[in-house]
């Protein structure tokens, strides 16, 4: 008689296409930063608050809240955010990776805009 082993077997982590997620994040960040930059018109406080908020949500891994906030902001400035993403998130790991990369790309892209102005 064969014994059933009661073990915690490691389940394989779902594979995610990090390259595609990074490309998609960059594609949706760029127009957002450009539009926010135009709207802010040298309002450093507004820019810094948005950067701090995204950074905080990323550090705390509060990606659902970040996603909801971005949906509202994109809608308010007339950009489409979710239509491009509907097929990207096949699991929680893909969603978390995308949101983390989005926050990093947002900060980098904004830095490029700031450096270009100063």
N, C-alpha and C positions, 0 to 999 in steps of 0.2 A: 504494500500500500504506500502510495506516494504522499508525503507530508506537504501540506500547504505552508509555505513560508510566510510569516507575517513580518514584512519588512516595509520600510518606507522606501519605495523605489523612486528614484529620481525621474520625474517626467521630463521629457525633452522640452527645452524652451522653444516656443514657436519661432521659426526663422522669419525675420523681417527684412525687407529690402531697404536697408538704411540709405543706400544711394538714392533711390527713388524718393524716399521720404525727405531727404535733405534737399533734393532738387525742388520738390513741391513746396517745401517750407520757404526756400529762397524765392520762388516764383510768386508766392503770396505776400511775402514780407516787403519786397521792393516797392510795389505800388502803394502799399500802406504807408511806408516810411515817407515816400515822396509826398503823398497827400497830407499826412500829419505835419510834415515839415512846412508845407505851404500854408496850412491852416494856422499853425502856431505862430508864424511870422515873428521869429526872434523871441518868443515867449519861453525863456529858459525854464521857468518854473513848471509850465505845462509839460514840456519835454522831459524834464527830470522826474516829475511825478509819474508819468507813463513808464519811463524806464525803471523807476524804483518798483512800481507795481508789478510789472512783468518779471523783474528779477526776483522779487519776493515770492510771487506765486510759483516761479520755477524752483527756487530754493526749497520751498515747502512742498513741492510736488503736488500742488493744487491745480492740476491740469484741467479738470472739468470746469473749475471756476475761470481759469484763464481762457478756455475755449469759449465759454458763455460771454465773457466780457468782450472778447475779440469779435464774436458774432455781432454784438450790439454796435461796437465801434465801426466795424466794416459797413454794416447796414446804414448807419447814420451818415457816413461820408460817401455812400453810393458805390462801394466796392462789393464784389461778391466773394465770400469767403468759403462757405460750406459746399457750394456746388462742385468746386474742384476737388474737394476732400472726401466726398461720400464713399469712394471706392478705396481710399488709402488706408483706412483704419480697419484692418481685419481682426485685430485683437488689441488688448490693453497695452501690450508692449509697444506695438506700432504707434498707438495714440500717444503714449508717454514720450517715446523717442521723438516723434514729430513735434510735440509741444516744447520739449527741451531745446531742440534744434531751432525752432521758431524763435524762442526767447533769445538764444545766442545770436542768431542772424539779425534779429531786430536791433540788438545792441550794437553789433558790428556795423550794420548798414547805417544806423544813426550816427555812429562815430565818423564814418566816411563823410556824411553830410556836414557834420560839425567841422571836421578838418577842412573841408572844401570852402567853408564860409570864412573861417578865421585866417 
